[in-house]
Amino acid sequence: MRDVDASQLSSQGRGVGASVVVDRVRKTFEGGQVAALRDVSFTVEPGELVALTGASGSGKSTLLNLVGALDRPDGGTIAVGGQRLDALDDPSEYRAATIGFVFQRHDLLPTLTAAENVQVPMFGRRPRRARESRARELLAEVGLAARADARPGVLSGGERQRVAIARALANEPRLLLADEPTAALDADTGAQVLDLLEQLREQRGTTILLVTNDDDVAARADRSLRLRDGVIRAEEPRSA
C-alpha cells in the first residue's frame, strides 16, 4: 500500500469540525448491575484529534457509541456541534449528516466494488451520478483511484480500511469516530492509515475521536484520555 501525499487530498468539502461536550455521562448494562461509564466529562474542540485509551472493558467503545447516537446514556448529556443528542428528533439523520464511522472491521459489502461500498451512505441523499462521482473522488483522495472497481476480496487489509475511511467521509462529516482503526493491521500499514487520518483532518478540519489500546497510536493524537472502570483516570498531552 503506497503512501498518500497531502497534496493529493482535495480541499473541496473542507469544513469546520464539530465540538464534542460530554457532561457527567453514565451508562449501565444488565439492568444497572454493570456500570460501563461513571460520570464521564470531557470536551473535544473542533478539529482536534483525541484518543480514548484504556484496557478492554474500560468503557471506550461504549462512549464512542453514545457520541455516535448508536445508544443512549442513562444519565448526563452529550452535545456535538452544539446539538444535544437527547433532543434529537431523528438520530439516524444526525448520524448521516454529522458523523463518519470507521471501525476495526471494515464491514465492506463483499459483493460490491470499492466505489459502490463508498456510495452506500449516500443512498437517499444524492442522485446516482453524484454518488458515483463523489465515491471515485474520495477513493482518489485515499490513494485508491485505480482500485475503485475492485471488490473487497482482492484488496489488502490496508486498502480495505482506506475504502472504509472513504465511505466514512461520503457525507462530509464534521466528526469522525474511529474504533480501533489500526488493530487488525500490521505496524507499517497501521501507521499509514494514521497518516491518512491526520492528513484528512488537516485538509478538512474534521474532528476525530479515536479509540485505541495501542500507546503508539495514542501518541499520535493531540491528547489522550485514559479510561479505567468507566472513569477518566488521566489526560495526557501529545508527546513532544
TAVENJO-V475240 format. One line per field, one symbol per residue. ss: DSSP state (~ for helix, > for strand, _ for the rest). phi: phi as a letter, one per 40 degrees, with the letter a starting at -180 (. if undefined). psi: psi as a letter, one per 40 degrees, with the letter a starting at -180 (. if undefined). Layout:
ss=???
phi=???
psi=???
This chain:
ss=_____~~~___________>>>>>>>>>>____>>>>>>>>>>>____>>>>>______~~~~~~~~_______>>>>>>__>>~~~___~~~~~~~~>>>>>_________>~~~~~~~~~_____~~~~~~~~~~~~~~___~~~___>~~~__~~~~~~~~~~~~______>>>>>_______~~~~~~~~~~~~~~~~~~__>>>>>___~~~~____>>>>>>__>>>>>>>___
phi=.ccbcdccccccgdabcccbbbbfcbabbfggcbccbbfcbabbcdgcbbbbbhcdgchccdccccccfcabccagbbbbggccccbccadccdcccbbbbbbdccfccccbcdcccccdcccgbacdccccccccccccccgbdcbdcccdcbccdccccccccdcccdbfccbbbbbfcbccbcdcccccccdccccccccbgccbbbcabcccccccccabbcbafgbccabbcccc
psi=hiihidedhieiehahiiihhhhfhihiiffedhhdhhfhhihhiheihhhhiiiheeeddddddddefeiiieiiihhhfehhdeehdgddddddddihhhidhdfihdeiidddddddeehediiddddddddddddddeffdeedeiiddeiiddddddddddddedffiehhhhhfeedeiidddddddddddddddddeehhhhhhiehddddeeidiihhihfeihdihhihi.
